[in-house]
Amino acid sequence: MPRDPNSGIYSPPANSAAIPGQPISSSSWNNLVADIGTEITHTIDPRGETPMAANLNMGGQKITNVTNGSASSDLANMGQLPSAPLGLIIWWPNTENPSSYVNATGGSNNISRTTYAGLFALLGTSYGSGDGSTTFTLPICNNDSRGVDVTICIKVL
């Protein structure tokens, strides 16, 4: 069996790796798919209520073409995940902003009206007119983090 009984880690069967530019042997892939099916069958409760008991090593491959989930317990694909709305202000537990966010705790809170046109359309000059023509001002939020390194930031893209 390709699952290590001590670690619980699954290893694909021999000769199941695809080699770029080489034909794929259906027999080796049939074995791989059968092994994965067996591992999933023996790992997940038939009712779908128990989480997997160990890692399922996909050999660096990803799961693709997942259909849209319809129940709260279904797997969701990236297209189903909600996007944070422009202007959302978050308290981020790190000193570096997440992607698509800028700092909103003071300093130079003027940003480009062109680069961030969607946010400018939402906020306008409510928090300041920036330089009066090419920038606008973001809100400045109080960072009362009680000594913890955090950043308060605003979604801009």
Backbone hydrogen bonds, N-H to C=O, Kabsch-Sander energy under -0.5 kcal/mol:
donor,donor_aa,acceptor,acceptor_aa,energy
4,D,2,P,-0.5
4,D,9,I,-2.5
8,G,4,D,-2.6
10,Y,55,N,-0.7
11,S,2,P,-1.8
16,S,13,P,-1.0
22,Q,19,I,-2.3
26,S,24,I,-0.6
29,W,25,S,-2.0
30,N,26,S,-2.9
31,N,27,S,-1.8
32,L,28,S,-2.0
33,V,29,W,-2.9
34,A,30,N,-2.5
35,D,31,N,-2.8
36,I,32,L,-2.7
37,G,33,V,-2.6
38,T,34,A,-2.5
39,E,35,D,-2.8
40,I,36,I,-2.9
41,T,37,G,-2.5
42,H,38,T,-2.3
43,T,39,E,-0.9
43,T,40,I,-0.7
44,I,40,I,-2.6
45,D,50,T,-0.6
48,G,45,D,-2.7
57,N,55,N,-0.7
58,M,56,L,-0.5
61,Q,58,M,-1.9
64,T,62,K,-0.5
74,D,71,A,-2.0
80,Q,77,N,-2.2
81,L,77,N,-0.6
81,L,78,M,-1.0
87,G,155,K,-2.5
88,L,85,P,-1.8
90,I,88,L,-0.5
90,I,153,C,-2.7
92,W,90,I,-0.7
92,W,151,T,-3.7
94,N,92,W,-2.2
101,Y,98,P,-1.6
102,V,154,I,-1.9
104,A,152,I,-3.2
109,N,107,G,-1.1
111,I,109,N,-0.5
111,I,136,F,-2.6
113,R,134,T,-2.9
114,T,134,T,-0.5
116,Y,112,S,-1.6
117,A,114,T,-1.3
120,F,116,Y,-2.5
121,A,117,A,-2.4
122,L,118,G,-1.2
123,L,119,L,-3.1
124,G,120,F,-2.6
126,S,123,L,-1.8
128,G,125,T,-1.2
132,G,129,S,-2.2
132,G,135,T,-0.5
136,F,111,I,-2.4
137,T,128,G,-1.9
138,L,109,N,-3.3
141,C,104,A,-4.0
141,C,139,P,-0.6
144,D,142,N,-0.9
145,S,143,N,-1.4
148,V,145,S,-1.5
150,V,148,V,-0.9
151,T,92,W,-2.6
153,C,90,I,-2.3
153,C,151,T,-0.6
154,I,102,V,-2.5
155,K,88,L,-2.4
156,V,100,S,-3.0
157,L,100,S,-1.3
